Amino acid sequence: LMSLGMKPLELELLEAGGSAGQLDPKMSSTWVAGIVVFVSGSFVNFASFAYAPQSLLASLEAVQFVTNVLFSKFVLGKEVSCRMWAGTALIVAGTVLAIVFSARRAAVLESVGDLLSLWANPLWLAYLAAIGALAVGLHLAYRTFERRREEGRPLPQSESALPALYATLSALFGSTSVVGAKMLAVFVVLLAGGIMIFAHWFFYVTCVAYLGLMVFWLVRLNRALLLYEPLYIIPLLQANFNFFAIVSGGIFFREFDYMETHMWVGFTSGVVVMYAGLHLLMTSLGEERGTEEGGVPTTGTVHEGKPQPSLYANPITREAAGPEGGTDIKAESRSAL
């Protein structure tokens, strides 16, 4: 439902020429319908956290990439290449593997104290330290790529590296909101069991942290639609979000503690196959969006004598940038981080 709710947004973006700034949601019944479906799916998704491990549910979210292909084929009337069908098949196969071999158990949570104790897990603290250090590295790398663009000496693969760095940094913290959502679902279960959660400070800290992380993720998502080609950056954001949601949930709720060796092999293989399929979809989409009218790139840079397709395919950034990829894009990219 959440994936289907995103489709009206993509339709509106296409009709507006890819520019979120040209949308008028109040006048669009399509947009309203999408919001209703998306919110409904969000409630169902929230409810599911109380009944299954987060690593399993996050793996299931890869199904949205299949709906993206079907939507493009049957609604937008686009031709789907053999590579895209192959990528879709790999995503389905990887998802099935991940589900079959995922953890069926997690830490037993019968009180607010049980939830609070999960924060003392050394592996979780190490994970938080790791994503903090990775975030700093990604930020520095993004600024380096962007500075070289400003100087007119872009590094190789800048067009693909910048959105990839942006998406990964966004998902590092945005995906942690899924941990908060599952914690809130557990709080609801505890409340139904007669435990007065409103008397405990940890409930309110969890609410604030969840809302803060969700706002961060939504702001980054909205800015990504303005900075980069929506049909490229959205799957990239979703893929990173799903990956870190799997890892964070498996560590925080100790779901990985209940996985035996054969389960680790099957689950890891499933995730690898899933992302191999996503890679096929992304490369196919990049080739399709990078060329128009006989394969001539519409915008982008020239590296080693070869024109590079631009992922800044948004009319706002194209118009502001001019033929060389201009300063307004750079200003937006700097403010993005």
C-alpha positions in Angstrom: 0.0 0.0 0.0 2.8 2.4 0.8 4.5 1.7 -2.5 1.2 2.2 -4.4 0.7 5.4 -2.5 4.0 6.7 -3.9 2.9 6.2 -7.5 0.5 9.2 -7.7 3.5 11.3 -6.5 5.6 10.0 -9.3 2.8 10.6 -11.8 2.4 14.2 -10.6 6.2 14.7 -10.9 6.2 13.4 -14.4 3.3 15.6 -15.4 5.1 18.6 -13.9 8.2 17.7 -15.8 10.0 16.3 -12.8 9.7 19.4 -10.7 8.2 19.1 -7.2 8.1 22.8 -7.1 5.5 22.9 -9.9 3.0 20.6 -8.1 -0.3 21.9 -6.7 -1.4 19.2 -4.3 -4.6 21.0 -3.2 -5.9 20.8 -6.8 -4.9 17.2 -7.5 -7.3 14.4 -6.7 -4.5 12.0 -7.8 -2.2 13.4 -5.1 -4.9 13.2 -2.4 -5.6 9.5 -3.3 -2.0 8.7 -3.1 -1.7 10.3 0.3 -4.7 8.4 1.6 -3.3 5.1 0.3 0.2 5.9 1.7 -1.1 6.8 5.1 -3.3 3.7 5.2 -0.3 1.6 4.4 1.8 3.3 7.0 -0.8 2.3 9.7 -0.8 -1.3 8.5 3.0 -1.3 8.4 3.2 0.1 12.0 0.8 -2.5 13.3 2.9 -5.3 11.7 5.9 -4.4 13.8 4.3 -5.9 16.9 4.0 -9.3 15.2 7.2 -10.0 13.4 11.0 -9.3 13.6 12.1 -6.0 12.0 14.7 -7.6 9.8 12.0 -9.8 8.3 9.6 -6.9 7.7 12.4 -4.7 6.2 13.2 -7.5 3.7 9.6 -7.6 2.6 9.8 -4.0 1.7 11.9 -4.9 -1.4 8.6 -5.9 -3.0 8.1 -2.1 -3.8 10.8 -2.4 -6.5 8.7 -5.0 -8.2 5.6 -2.7 -8.1 7.8 0.1 -9.6 8.5 -2.1 -12.7 4.8 -3.2 -13.0 3.7 0.4 -12.6 6.0 1.6 -15.3 4.9 -1.2 -17.6 1.1 -1.2 -17.2 0.3 2.3 -16.1 2.9 4.5 -17.7 3.1 2.3 -20.8 6.9 2.1 -20.7 8.9 -0.6 -22.4 10.5 -2.8 -19.7 13.9 -4.2 -20.8 15.0 -7.8 -20.3 17.6 -6.5 -17.8 14.8 -4.9 -15.8 12.8 -8.1 -15.8 15.9 -10.1 -14.8 16.5 -7.6 -11.9 12.9 -7.9 -10.8 13.2 -11.7 -10.8 16.3 -11.5 -8.7 14.6 -9.2 -6.2 11.7 -11.6 -5.8 14.1 -14.6 -5.4 16.2 -12.7 -2.9 13.2 -11.6 -0.9 11.9 -15.2 -0.7 15.3 -16.4 0.5 15.6 -13.6 3.1 12.1 -14.4 4.4 12.7 -18.2 4.6 15.9 -17.9 6.5 15.2 -14.8 8.6 15.0 -14.9 12.4 11.7 -16.0 13.8 12.4 -14.8 17.3 13.7 -11.6 19.0 14.4 -10.4 22.5 11.5 -11.0 24.9 9.9 -7.6 25.8 7.5 -7.8 28.7 8.2 -4.4 30.3 9.5 -0.9 29.6 12.7 -2.0 31.4 13.2 -4.7 28.8 13.1 -2.1 26.1 15.4 0.2 27.9 17.9 -2.6 28.5 18.3 -3.1 24.8 20.2 0.1 24.6 23.0 -1.4 26.8 23.8 -4.0 24.1 27.5 -3.4 23.2 26.9 -4.4 19.6 24.1 -1.8 19.3 26.4 0.9 20.8 29.1 -0.1 18.4 26.6 0.1 15.5 25.6 3.6 16.5 29.3 4.6 16.7 29.9 3.0 13.3 27.1 4.8 11.5 28.2 8.1 13.2 31.7 7.7 11.8 30.4 6.6 8.4 28.1 9.7 8.3 31.1 11.9 8.8 33.0 10.2 6.1 30.1 10.4 3.7 29.7 14.1 4.4 33.3 14.8 3.7 33.3 12.7 0.5 30.2 14.5 -0.7 31.7 17.9 -0.1 34.9 16.8 -1.9 33.0 15.7 -5.0 31.0 18.9 -4.9 34.0 21.2 -4.5 35.7 19.5 -7.5 32.6 20.2 -9.5 32.6 23.8 -8.5 36.3 24.1 -9.6 35.5 22.6 -13.0 37.5 19.5 -12.3 34.9 16.9 -11.5 36.1 13.6 -10.1 35.3 10.4 -12.2 31.7 9.2 -11.7 30.7 12.4 -9.9 27.2 12.2 -11.5 26.5 8.9 -9.9 28.6 9.3 -6.7 26.8 12.4 -5.5 23.3 11.0 -5.4 24.7 7.7 -4.0 26.4 9.5 -1.1 23.4 11.6 -0.5 21.1 8.6 -0.3 23.3 6.6 1.9 23.8 9.4 4.4 20.0 10.0 4.5 19.2 6.4 5.1 21.8 5.9 7.9 19.7 7.9 10.3 16.3 7.8 8.5 16.2 4.0 8.8 16.8 4.2 12.5 13.2 5.6 12.7 12.1 2.0 12.0 13.6 0.9 15.3 11.6 3.7 16.9 8.4 2.6 15.1 8.8 -0.9 16.3 9.5 0.3 19.9 6.3 2.3 19.8 4.4 -0.8 18.6 5.8 -2.7 21.5 4.7 0.1 23.8 1.2 -0.2 22.5 1.2 -4.0 23.2 2.5 -3.3 26.7 -0.3 -0.8 27.2 -2.9 -3.3 26.0 -1.4 -5.7 28.6 -2.1 -3.3 31.4 1.3 -1.6 31.8 1.1 2.2 32.3 3.6 3.3 29.7 2.7 7.0 30.1 4.3 7.1 33.5 7.7 6.2 32.1 10.1 8.9 30.7 11.5 6.4 28.2 8.2 6.4 26.3 8.3 10.1 25.7 12.0 10.0 24.7 11.2 7.3 22.2 8.3 9.4 20.7 10.6 12.5 20.3 13.4 10.4 18.8 11.1 8.7 16.4 9.4 12.0 15.2 12.8 13.7 14.9 14.2 10.9 12.7 11.1 10.7 10.6 11.2 14.5 10.0 14.9 14.2 9.1 14.0 11.4 6.6 11.1 13.2 5.0 13.1 16.5 4.6 15.9 14.6 3.0 13.5 12.7 0.7 11.8 16.0 -0.3 15.1 17.7 -1.0 16.3 14.7 -3.0 13.4 15.1 -5.4 14.5 18.7 -6.1 18.2 17.9 -6.4 18.2 14.7 -8.4 16.2 12.7 -11.0 13.2 11.3 -9.1 13.0 8.0 -10.9 16.7 7.4 -10.1 17.0 8.8 -6.5 13.8 7.3 -5.1 14.9 3.6 -5.6 18.4 4.5 -4.4 16.9 6.0 -1.2 14.6 3.1 -0.7 17.3 0.5 -1.2 19.6 2.1 1.4 16.8 2.6 3.8 15.8 -1.1 3.6 19.4 -2.3 4.1 20.0 -0.3 7.2 16.6 -1.1 8.6 17.4 -4.8 8.3 20.8 -4.3 10.1 19.6 -1.9 12.8 16.5 -4.1 13.7 18.5 -7.3 13.7 21.0 -5.8 16.1 18.8 -3.7 18.4 16.1 -6.3 19.0 18.7 -9.1 19.1 17.0 -10.9 16.2 20.4 -11.9 14.8 21.2 -13.7 18.1 18.6 -16.4 17.2 20.0 -17.1 13.7 21.9 -20.3 13.2 24.7 -20.8 10.7 22.5 -22.1 7.9 20.1 -19.2 8.5 22.9 -16.7 8.2 24.0 -18.2 4.9 20.5 -18.2 3.5 19.5 -14.8 4.8 22.8 -13.1 3.6 22.5 -14.8 0.2 18.9 -13.5 -0.1 20.0 -10.0 0.7 22.9 -10.2 -1.8 20.6 -11.6 -4.5 18.0 -8.9 -3.7 20.5 -6.1 -4.2 22.0 -7.7 -7.3 18.6 -7.4 -8.8 18.3 -3.8 -7.6 21.7 -3.1 -9.3 20.3 -4.4 -12.6 17.2 -2.2 -12.2 19.3 0.9 -11.3 21.8 0.5 -14.2 18.9 -0.1 -16.7 17.1 3.0 -15.4 20.3 5.1 -15.5 21.0 4.1 -19.1 17.4 4.8 -20.1 17.2 8.2 -18.3 20.7 9.3 -19.4 19.9 9.4 -23.1 17.1 10.8 -25.2 16.4 10.9 -28.9 18.9 8.5 -30.4 21.0 8.1 -27.2 22.4 11.6 -27.0 22.8 12.7 -23.4 20.8 15.8 -22.7 22.9 17.2 -19.9 25.9 16.1 -17.8 29.7 16.3 -17.8 32.4 15.1 -20.1 34.9 12.7 -18.6 37.8 11.2 -20.6 36.2 12.5 -23.8 32.9 10.7 -23.2 29.7 12.5 -22.3 28.2 11.4 -19.0 24.5 11.3 -18.5 23.2 13.7 -15.8 21.2 12.6 -12.8 20.4 16.3 -12.2 17.5 15.8 -14.6 15.1 18.0 -12.7 14.0 21.0 -14.7 14.6 23.3 -11.7 18.2 22.4 -11.4 18.7 22.3 -15.2 17.3 25.7 -15.8 19.2 27.2 -12.9 22.4 25.4 -13.7 22.8 26.4 -17.4 24.8 24.3 -19.9 27.7 23.6 -17.5 25.7 22.3 -14.6 25.7 25.7 -12.8 26.1 27.2 -9.4 22.5 26.8 -8.2 22.8 23.1 -8.2 26.0 23.4 -6.2 24.3 25.7 -3.7 21.5 23.2 -3.3 23.9 20.3 -2.9 25.9 22.2 -0.2 22.8 23.0 1.7 21.6 19.4 1.4 24.3 18.3 3.8 
